[in-house]
Structures are given as C-alpha cells and as structure tokens.
Amino acid sequence: MYDGKKAVKIALEKKRWETKMAGKAKQRSTGRLPRFSTVSDMEIAALYTPADSVVIDYGRDLSFPGEYPFTRGVQPSMYRGRLWTMRQFAGFGSAEDTNARFKFLLRQGQTGLSTAFHFPTLMGYDSDSPRSKGEVGKCGVAIDSLKDMEILFDGIPLDKVTTSMTINGPAAMIFAMYLAVAEKQGASFEKLGGTIQNDILKEYIAQHAWIFPPEPSMRIITDILGFCADRVPKWNTISISGYHIREAGSTAVQELAFTIADGIAYVQAGMDAGIPVDKFAPRLSYFFNAHMDFFEEVAKYRAARRMWARIMKERFKARDENSWKLRFHTQTAGCTLTAQQPINNVVRVALQALSAVLGGTQSLHTNSMDETLALPTEQAATVALRTQQIIADESGAANSIDPLGGSFLVERLTDEMEEKAMEYIAKIDDMGGMVAAIKRGYPQREIADAAFHYQRLVDAGDKRIVGVNSYKMTEDLRIPILKIDEDVEKNQVARTREVRRKRNAKRVKARLEALREGSLSNVNLMPLLLDAAREYATLGEICDVLRETMGTYTDPAKF
Amino acid sequence: MASALARSRETTKERKPGRKVRILIGKPGLDGHDRGAKIIARALRDAGFEIIYTGLHQTPEMIVSAAAQEDVDGIGLSILSGAHNYLLPRIVEMLREKKMGNVVVFGGGIIPDEDIPKLKRKGVDRMFTPGTPLQEIVEYVRERVKPRK
C-alpha cells in the first residue's frame, strides 16, 4: 500500500524501535508469554507497520466493495444498503414444535429461517427405523415425509421467507419435499429463495452425515445444479461449508483451504456435467465459522473473498461477475462454548459475531449460551438473536464498509491466510482434487492432528479458556435446559405409519421404481425425487432405493 | 452396515500375563461428532493403552460385538446426539447378556447433569462432560480398568 522507498524507511525505523524496546524490555522482564500466536497457533508479531503491507497493490488486491476481487465486500453498499440476514438455526422435536419456534423467531425480528433436522433425517432413515431409536426429535426436527414438511412450514409463505436447510446426504430428497410444499402453497419455483447445504464433501471430511459414496453423491449434486439452473433460479444450491471442518478442530487456514478446495471440486463437477459455469456458479454460497481469534477470523473472510474471485475468474474463466462473488453465511463457533460458567458464552458469541460482521458476512447465526448442555431454550435463543441486533443497531459496526481494511495487522494476516491456503489447495490439486484427497484421508488427518495439537496446548495451559483451565469456580451447572419429550418419538412413529396407510400404495411403488431405474441411468434425478415426494414416499424408502443402486459409505475409522 | 475397526497396533486375541489394557472407543448413535472420540483415542494410546476405535454410527449390537471380538477390558463411548439415555444402558445390558458385565463402561459428550446419576444407576461407570482435561480421563482409565480375567 506504500511505495517501496517509504516502506524501506519504515522497516528501518521499526528495527531501530525494536532494538530500543528490547533494551527496555530486558530491564522490565521478558514478555508475558514465551510466544504469541492465534487460536490456530499462527505466530503474531508485536507490531505491524506499512512495511508489512508493501506487496499489496490497492487496486489489484483490495479494490472497492462490489468490485473484483471483492476483498472489501461483495456488495457496493454492504450494510448501509441492507443488514445481514439474521438467520437462527432451529429445529427440535416434532414438525409442530419447530413450526412454533420458527414463528416465535420471526416475531422477534429474525429475517430468515434455518432448519435443523434430527439425525435420522440427516442419515436418510425414517423415525421408525431401528437405527433411529432414541434419536427422534433430539438434535433437530423429525422429517419423514411430505406430511411433516407441510406441518413444518404451515402458515409460512415460502415465496416470501427464505429458508436454509442443513441437509447433505439426503439434500435432494428433502429439497424435493420442500418444493412439493411450495406447490401446495401455490408458490412458483421461480420465486423461491433459500439454501440447501448439500455439501457432501465436507461430510466425509468433518461432519459425517453421509449416505452414499463420493461419486454417486457428486452425481446427485450436479443433478441439483442442473435442475435449479433451469427451474429454481434463485435457490442457493450448495452452501460450501467450512463451519464443520473448523468445529472438528481444524485451524483457520485449514478451514479456508479445505472449504475452497471443496468449492473447486463442485465447480469442476458441474462443468464436467456439461453445465456452463456462469449458469450455476452464481448460486453457490459459502458457510464459515466465527471462531474466537478476532483478527484471524476477519482476515479469513477477506482472504476467502479474494481467493474465490481469483479462482473463479482465472482458473474457471467465469465471465459473470456474480460467479466471482463469494457470498457467505456465518455461525459462531459451538466448540468454543464452555459448559463451565455458561453465561460467559454470551460474551464469546458477541465477539465472534462482531468478527463476522466486520468480515462482511451476508447472514449470521449466533449460538445460544446453553448449547454445550442441550438445544437452546427460548430465552437463550432470544439473547443470541438480540446479540446480533445490538451489533447492528447500537455498536456502529455496520456504518462503514470493511472498517478493518487498511489495518496493518489485518492486511498482513489476510495475505498470509491466502498464501497458506493456496499452498494446501496446490497440494490437493496434486493429489487429483478433493475427492481423491478425501479417499486418501488427507484432510481428515490434517484436522485430527490440529485438533489434538490444540487440546494439548489447552491441557498444558498454553492456550487459556476462561472457566475451563483458568478462573475456575465451583458452581452448580444446572441452568434451565430444553428437554425433548419422549412422546415425540412415539407420536412421530405413529404419524409416519399413518401416512403409509393413507397414501396411494400403487403410485408410491411406481414412483420408487421409476427412481430406481433413473438412478441406474444418467437422467436428472430431481424430477423423479419430486414425483416420489408428492406421493408421500418417505425419506427412508427413497434413500433405501438409492442405497441399493448407489451403495453406502462407511467411516474409515482412523484416529 | 459393515464396521471398520481401527487398531492402535496389531492386536491378538491371545491373553498373556501382564499384557496391556485394551480399550474400545465407540461412537454409538447417528451423530457425526468424532473430535472428542479421536482425541481420547490418541491420548489413551499415547498413555500406553491398546486402543480399538469403532468409527461412527454404531448400533449397540455393533459395539458389543466388536467388544467381544476384540476381548476388551473397557469401553469408552462418545455421544453428542441426545440419545444417550437409550443407547448407553442398552449397551451395558447387552454386555451383561453376553457375560461381559465386568467390562468397564465409561463415556462422554453433551450429557445434561441430571442424566448422569441415571446412567450410573444403569451401569455406566463414569461420564465425562465438556472441558475435562485429558489427563483426568487417562488417570481414571489407569485406575479403574484392569485386565479382565
């Protein structure tokens, strides 16, 4: 940002300053810590100056908001035009329970919906499967068929409210049910806005809710890309997610690198399937974690935007500006919350949320303070939403665009993150791309190593966590928590059995047979899935058909 | 579903006197959170135990059959899905049915405080909650789990 001559002078001045300070420091004792590093254990210098940013060319590397390479933001007006979407992830118990929570959150000023499904749905099992015993409605809402989906969105106009659905293995099946509800509401597909996570690669890497092996999974994904490009043009088809990679224990650089490498794999797959890049790339979006190290996170979001823009323009030769823009959702880091002194989590969430806002997120979920204990109570969920509203309306953080841009530290970190992440991406390219790297267990191993390294630092007291390894208190840990009624499972099983009794069995059978045949050829599966959903074929039945033709994936169980 | 067991080293079924204590780390239920399970597996391995890791998405049947096949002395179960009240007692019950009631069962995860006494009454020896130092778990295993006769 500064010309060479001035930078050299500043660098020399900095040397002088360091020598002088080193002398003084010796008299006063050495530094507070032997080494200063981010939560990802990336070393941080005592002071950054313009000399650290000498390679930055403002026009080339930063530019203006809404202009390539979008380092400073994807929209020209950012939050002065419109605030980020406040989108709290919610789902528990029955479809009725979650529908009521959705409506409560909308009444509190939330501006979009985000659905959490229970584990059987995430894994493609019905609630009455033996695999589902004990799990029904526990970690999300139970959805077995179109019937449940109708109840879930009852009274919520799908052409007005955008909904994000965290669903991956069975993303296409759940999306088909959602489309069938929209049809019943009379909402046209062209008007539907929302997101399916549909990011299977990070399931193998980190989140682990998969059904099929990588290759058939990628085929289903490209079917969705093609179907949406033609028929649901405003839908975000994949939310390429670093969130879970980070929660599994990766560093910030690994989160950035593996997520963008996943994005590269999806773009390549779409193009290989014959879809022109500019027809589907504008509907890809990203999902990042907001972890504890404030500046590292801000730098991560900025680096992500710049990397994606360059990759899309230079590597994939996309021409549409919208293909270059990395739009992203952020969620604060669940893994940083502590069961000890849980009210402190409100503060952690506020700091993390602020980093996401200063990093230019398009939408945000703030975690509730009680999430290390159970799913959030209504009160805890409200405080979490209010945290965003305080940042938006009181803090002034949304007034000026990319307010940390130009900070010597943040610019330097942004460069470093990009450089280190691109090294990882080059390595993954050498392995033959992300699918091949996953099969070798490469990203999985890197993350497990980082997680173990961090835990060792915490155990040694080198990384401090308030209430866990410092400032401990004896306390009564009981705070009010949300309990899922055991009746949810019984009632859900009864409802699904009733759906099976009441539907037209012959038509269901025909639709499932058509799906089976389709899966053995290379037709687009989305219309077939939509047909099956309309007839109330259950998620488990649909997935069973495809398990048979596509096979299943099992955890390689490395540690 | 098949199960791919990961071993810390080649184990044999043969029982020699003074052999290492053998622990199965299991992930019952459908949740995919294996960060904790993998860290514990590594920490126990580094502390000198023989470790077998089941991988994710295991039914109680799969875990008990792996425990029998590997002839383990203790089972550590990691669960964050909320299904612990059903799955953990079921595993203890199935071990007893297989005459393996002397295998020490312990666990960890997102477990509400009030569920812990109930799990203990049903035969789970100890539950660890988030924030527990690795050393505490290693010491617990060293003290509580001995080679079964």
Interface residues (C-beta under 8 A of the other chain):
Chain A: F119 P120 L122 M123 Y125 P130 R131 S132 K133 G134 E135 K138 C139 E203 Q207 H208 A209 E247 A248 G249 C335 T338 A339 Q340 T372 L373 A374 L375 A448 A451 F452 Q455 R456 D459 I465 G467 V468 N469 L477 R478 I481 I484 T552 T554 D555 P556 A557 K558 F559
Chain B: M1 A2 S3 A4 L5 A6 I25 G29 L30 D31 G32 H33 D34 R35 A37 K38 I39 A41 R42 A43 I51 Y53 T54 G55 L56 H57 T59 S81 G82 A83 N85 Y86 L87 I110 P112 D113 E114 T129 P130 G131 P133 L134 Q135
